Amino acid sequence: MAKWDSPWKYYWGVMFALCKSALPLAKSLDPVAWHSQNVKFQFGKGLVLYPEIGDRLDIICPKTNNQGLYEYYKLYLVTRDQSETCRTIINPHLLVTCSKPDKEIKFTIKFQEYSPNYRGLEFKKGQDYFIISTSNGSYEGLENRNGGVCKTRSMKIIMKVGQATDSQIKDKLNNSGGIFGSKMALFAAIGAGCIIFILIIIFLVVLLIKFRKRHRKSSQQRSAVLSLNTLASPKCSGNSGSEPSDIIIPLRTNDNNYCPHYEKVSGDYGHPVYIVQEMPPQSPANIYYKV
């Protein structure tokens, strides 16, 4: 068993370091003191919060004041319609009851997408959640389900989970030039990409045409043109040079080019003399001249 002590200590140390490094990613929101003197509850609006998944929020029940008075409340998680009408008659979700003046009561909300508890709270990004109290602050009005401090003092919390604040949205619109500006930038990028693609296609086509022209010229230059050296190599008959040589000269090449025509003007005595002149291709395709 002593063998495994060192590896397990190492693994636990790594896990602890990872958990510790992940803690700063989640933050604790400023606690909300739930009493009628809290100026954070703005009239007609309530308190708007922008939590992220993983954050925590503490709601603290009121304490007994200097005069020995205590405010009694029941806090409910309700729908948007119930928050706007300040009514908790139909199926409210009770969060906490502030009814013990001699105790400090705190309710903690953890914003998580999945809760291990069956009745635990779960939150989704991009959605709004509402907490209200329809109690009027007195012990007799603790069970009140209509109106209460939700209506008279706007004591409600609107939680916009995973959403940007109004100032953040304005800054984003100003930096991007608004939705119209972002669409224009997108269209401009698409148009520029299409133009570049067309230019690349045109460039490749031009290169292909030039390559074919160059290849055609090289093939034409390679086509053999008869030279005078051909005439210097007569085709002798079988009489050991006793008879004139037979020289066969093509008058047309395969590429329909002008070909040289050789005409014998003398040569009865000594070496033959020829006149070389250019003439167009003849028809039929191959005509041979015998000298």
URRA-V701942 format. One record per residue. N is the residue number from 0. RES is the residue in one small letter. SS is DSSP state (hx for helix, st for strand, lp for the rest). PHI is phi as a letter, one per 20 degrees, with the letter a starting at -180 (999 if undefined). D_LAST is the distance of its C-alpha to the last C-alpha in Angstrom with 2 decimals. Layout:
N|RES|SS|PHI|D_LAST + N|RES|SS|PHI|D_LAST
This chain:
0|m|lp|999|112.86 + 1|a|lp|f|112.79 + 2|k|hx|f|109.04 + 3|w|hx|e|108.33 + 4|d|hx|f|110.57 + 5|s|hx|f|108.04 + 6|p|hx|f|104.99 + 7|w|hx|f|107.13 + 8|k|hx|f|108.51 + 9|y|hx|f|104.99 + 10|y|hx|f|103.88 + 11|w|hx|f|106.98 + 12|g|hx|f|106.42 + 13|v|hx|f|102.86 + 14|m|hx|f|104.08 + 15|f|hx|f|106.86 + 16|a|hx|f|104.48 + 17|l|hx|f|102.13 + 18|c|hx|f|105.03 + 19|k|hx|f|106.41 + 20|s|hx|f|103.08 + 21|a|hx|e|102.83 + 22|l|hx|f|106.30 + 23|p|lp|f|105.45 + 24|l|lp|f|102.98 + 25|a|lp|e|105.95 + 26|k|lp|c|108.65 + 27|s|st|e|112.22 + 28|l|lp|f|112.92 + 29|d|lp|f|116.02 + 30|p|lp|f|119.00 + 31|v|st|d|120.55 + 32|a|st|e|124.34 + 33|w|st|e|125.43 + 34|h|lp|b|128.40 + 35|s|lp|f|129.24 + 36|q|lp|e|129.23 + 37|n|lp|f|125.58 + 38|v|lp|f|123.82 + 39|k|lp|f|120.41 + 40|f|lp|f|121.11 + 41|q|st|e|120.08 + 42|f|lp|f|121.86 + 43|g|lp|n|119.73 + 44|k|lp|c|116.90 + 45|g|st|n|118.34 + 46|l|st|d|116.49 + 47|v|st|d|112.69 + 48|l|st|c|111.02 + 49|y|lp|c|107.38 + 50|p|lp|f|107.41 + 51|e|lp|d|104.41 + 52|i|lp|f|104.14 + 53|g|lp|o|106.06 + 54|d|lp|f|108.55 + 55|r|st|c|112.31 + 56|l|st|c|115.00 + 57|d|st|d|118.75 + 58|i|st|d|121.21 + 59|i|st|d|124.71 + 60|c|st|f|127.80 + 61|p|lp|f|130.40 + 62|k|lp|d|133.21 + 63|t|lp|f|136.83 + 64|n|lp|e|137.35 + 65|n|lp|f|140.19 + 66|q|lp|e|142.41 + 67|g|lp|n|141.94 + 68|l|lp|e|139.86 + 69|y|lp|c|136.95 + 70|e|lp|d|134.20 + 71|y|st|d|133.39 + 72|y|st|b|129.91 + 73|k|st|c|127.68 + 74|l|st|d|123.95 + 75|y|st|c|121.49 + 76|l|st|e|117.71 + 77|v|st|c|117.01 + 78|t|lp|e|114.30 + 79|r|hx|f|113.17 + 80|d|hx|f|115.35 + 81|q|hx|f|118.39 + 82|s|hx|f|117.78 + 83|e|hx|f|117.57 + 84|t|hx|e|120.67 + 85|c|lp|l|122.61 + 86|r|st|c|123.57 + 87|t|lp|c|123.56 + 88|i|lp|f|125.08 + 89|i|lp|e|122.17 + 90|n|lp|l|121.08 + 91|p|lp|f|121.05 + 92|h|st|d|119.94 + 93|l|st|f|122.81 + 94|l|st|e|121.71 + 95|v|st|b|124.92 + 96|t|st|d|128.57 + 97|c|st|e|130.33 + 98|s|lp|b|133.95 + 99|k|lp|c|135.33 + 100|p|lp|f|136.74 + 101|d|lp|e|137.65 + 102|k|lp|c|134.12 + 103|e|lp|e|130.84 + 104|i|lp|d|128.32 + 105|k|st|c|124.60 + 106|f|st|d|121.83 + 107|t|st|d|118.33 + 108|i|st|d|115.20 + 109|k|st|d|112.01 + 110|f|lp|e|108.91 + 111|q|lp|c|106.93 + 112|e|lp|f|104.58 + 113|y|lp|c|106.08 + 114|s|lp|d|109.65 + 115|p|lp|f|110.83 + 116|n|lp|e|114.12 + 117|y|lp|f|114.54 + 118|r|lp|d|116.23 + 119|g|lp|f|114.39 + 120|l|lp|e|112.77 + 121|e|lp|c|109.02 + 122|f|lp|c|106.95 + 123|k|lp|d|103.45 + 124|k|lp|f|101.29 + 125|g|lp|n|101.14 + 126|q|lp|d|104.42 + 127|d|st|d|107.82 + 128|y|st|c|111.12 + 129|f|st|c|114.65 + 130|i|st|c|118.01 + 131|i|st|c|121.17 + 132|s|lp|c|124.91 + 133|t|lp|d|127.11 + 134|s|lp|f|130.32 + 135|n|lp|d|132.49 + 136|g|st|n|133.49 + 137|s|lp|e|136.97 + 138|y|lp|f|138.07 + 139|e|lp|f|138.96 + 140|g|lp|e|135.54 + 141|l|lp|f|133.58 + 142|e|lp|e|132.60 + 143|n|lp|f|131.75 + 144|r|lp|d|128.49 + 145|n|st|b|128.06 + 146|g|lp|m|127.67 + 147|g|lp|m|129.37 + 148|v|hx|f|127.96 + 149|c|hx|f|124.45 + 150|k|hx|e|125.49 + 151|t|hx|e|128.11 + 152|r|lp|c|126.44 + 153|s|lp|l|122.77 + 154|m|lp|e|123.10 + 155|k|st|b|119.79 + 156|i|st|c|116.69 + 157|i|st|d|113.18 + 158|m|st|d|110.69 + 159|k|st|e|107.00 + 160|v|lp|f|105.34 + 161|g|lp|m|101.97 + 162|q|lp|d|101.67 + 163|a|lp|e|101.14 + 164|t|lp|f|103.95 + 165|d|hx|f|103.85 + 166|s|hx|f|103.20 + 167|q|hx|f|100.30 + 168|i|hx|f|98.76 + 169|k|hx|f|99.15 + 170|d|hx|f|97.57 + 171|k|hx|f|94.61 + 172|l|hx|f|94.13 + 173|n|hx|f|94.40 + 174|n|hx|f|91.90 + 175|s|hx|e|89.33 + 176|g|lp|m|89.89 + 177|g|hx|n|91.36 + 178|i|hx|f|89.78 + 179|f|hx|f|87.73 + 180|g|hx|f|86.32 + 181|s|hx|f|85.35 + 182|k|hx|f|83.55 + 183|m|hx|f|81.70 + 184|a|hx|f|80.64 + 185|l|hx|f|79.40 + 186|f|hx|f|77.38 + 187|a|hx|f|75.96 + 188|a|hx|f|74.86 + 189|i|hx|f|73.21 + 190|g|hx|f|71.41 + 191|a|hx|f|70.18 + 192|g|hx|f|68.88 + 193|c|hx|f|66.96 + 194|i|hx|f|65.40 + 195|i|hx|f|64.33 + 196|f|hx|f|62.83 + 197|i|hx|f|60.81 + 198|l|hx|f|59.55 + 199|i|hx|f|58.43 + 200|i|hx|f|56.52 + 201|i|hx|f|54.80 + 202|f|hx|f|53.89 + 203|l|hx|f|52.35 + 204|v|hx|f|50.32 + 205|v|hx|f|48.96 + 206|l|hx|f|48.04 + 207|l|hx|f|46.24 + 208|i|hx|f|44.20 + 209|k|hx|f|43.26 + 210|f|hx|f|42.29 + 211|r|hx|f|39.99 + 212|k|hx|f|38.31 + 213|r|hx|f|37.82 + 214|h|hx|f|36.46 + 215|r|hx|f|33.95 + 216|k|hx|f|32.76 + 217|s|hx|f|32.41 + 218|s|hx|f|30.36 + 219|q|hx|f|28.01 + 220|q|hx|f|27.68 + 221|r|hx|f|27.02 + 222|s|lp|f|24.02 + 223|a|lp|f|20.98 + 224|v|lp|d|18.56 + 225|l|lp|f|15.26 + 226|s|lp|d|15.61 + 227|l|hx|f|13.91 + 228|n|hx|f|15.25 + 229|t|hx|f|12.77 + 230|l|hx|f|10.06 + 231|a|lp|f|12.72 + 232|s|lp|d|12.87 + 233|p|lp|f|9.99 + 234|k|st|e|10.49 + 235|c|lp|e|11.84 + 236|s|lp|e|12.91 + 237|g|lp|e|16.56 + 238|n|lp|d|16.82 + 239|s|lp|l|17.55 + 240|g|lp|n|14.63 + 241|s|lp|f|15.30 + 242|e|lp|d|11.90 + 243|p|lp|f|8.45 + 244|s|lp|f|7.43 + 245|d|st|d|5.72 + 246|i|lp|d|5.55 + 247|i|st|d|7.27 + 248|i|st|d|8.71 + 249|p|st|f|12.01 + 250|l|lp|e|13.20 + 251|r|lp|b|16.84 + 252|t|lp|e|19.18 + 253|n|lp|f|22.36 + 254|d|lp|e|24.63 + 255|n|lp|m|23.35 + 256|n|lp|e|22.61 + 257|y|lp|f|20.44 + 258|c|st|d|17.13 + 259|p|st|f|14.85 + 260|h|st|d|11.80 + 261|y|st|d|9.25 + 262|e|st|c|8.17 + 263|k|st|e|7.08 + 264|v|st|d|10.37 + 265|s|st|b|11.00 + 266|g|lp|q|10.68 + 267|d|lp|f|12.01 + 268|y|lp|c|14.93 + 269|g|lp|n|15.19 + 270|h|lp|f|13.06 + 271|p|lp|f|10.00 + 272|v|st|d|11.31 + 273|y|st|c|10.22 + 274|i|st|d|12.59 + 275|v|st|d|13.67 + 276|q|st|b|15.75 + 277|e|st|e|17.69 + 278|m|st|b|17.71 + 279|p|lp|f|20.02 + 280|p|lp|g|19.38 + 281|q|lp|d|18.14 + 282|s|lp|c|20.01 + 283|p|lp|f|19.71 + 284|a|lp|g|19.73 + 285|n|lp|c|16.31 + 286|i|lp|d|13.18 + 287|y|st|d|9.87 + 288|y|st|d|6.60 + 289|k|st|d|3.83 + 290|v|lp|c|0.00
